[in-house]
Amino acid sequence: MTKGRILGGVLFAILLLIWSTVFIVDERKQALVLAFGKVDRVITEPGMHFKLPAPFNTLIVYERRILPLETNEVPILPEDGKRRVAAAFARWRIDDPQRFREAVGDVSGALPRLEKLLSDGLGKVLGPASADAVLSNKRQSLLQRVTSLADAEATKLGVDILDVRIRTWFLPNQTLEATYNRMVQDRNAIARGLRADGAEKARRIRAIAEKQAVELVAEARREATTKMGVADAERNAIFADAYGRDMEFFSFQRSLSAYEKALDGSNSSIVMSPDSDFFEYLRDRDGASKGR
């Protein structure tokens, strides 16, 4: 019985020893085999592998899958002076496990370093870019530049940056208010300029209209004076012709016109000698007044 227990214990120890030397690497993982703290092997192929039991060999397992990373909000100081805030989302993976271990140790040590690389890349690329470029189809080329800058530095950490996307992009409240005030001032300046330009054009139009009105009135008066002169000349010619044809009738017609004006209802009192020539056509043929 005692020998059986001893044999069983020995077999168990052997199995335990064998088990401690065998390990399986999943297709989603990669591993480092350390010999007294130094890297002995890098295992990137999935399957069953062997190592010496601890403390001769120790095993460190890392992810092969793509990992996410979200940056905090990063202040962007563009050339136009309008301060903005950006945050990015990145996808990355461990490309060189040995270098990764030597540079950052593990994922928790890598995240702050990677976040700083992305923040620096966002500042360098988005700073000189306009807001229109970031919000247009040019954004993809900008983000490719951010990816390239971050990946060039991440390689030193054994990391490959695969892709970067903008998660948020906005103006802080104080910048929004300042931008709104600046827009209001710009629009007011434009409005003042338009009003001044309109007033100047209105003044010019009024001056032209007044000048044209004066010229039209002067031309009309000139034409009226000319026509009145022609009419007076024609009238005088007609009177002269009539006088030459029948002077007695002409005198009679002029006397009737004089009577009409002199004997108007507003001036009915006339003081003059009855023998005056004015009443020539108001007497009968014997020379007596017809009014008697």
Summary of the structure (lengths in Angstrom):
residues: 292
radius of gyration: 57.8
end to end distance: 190.2
largest distance: 196.6
contacts: 727
relative contact order: 0.07
helix: 57%
strand: 21%
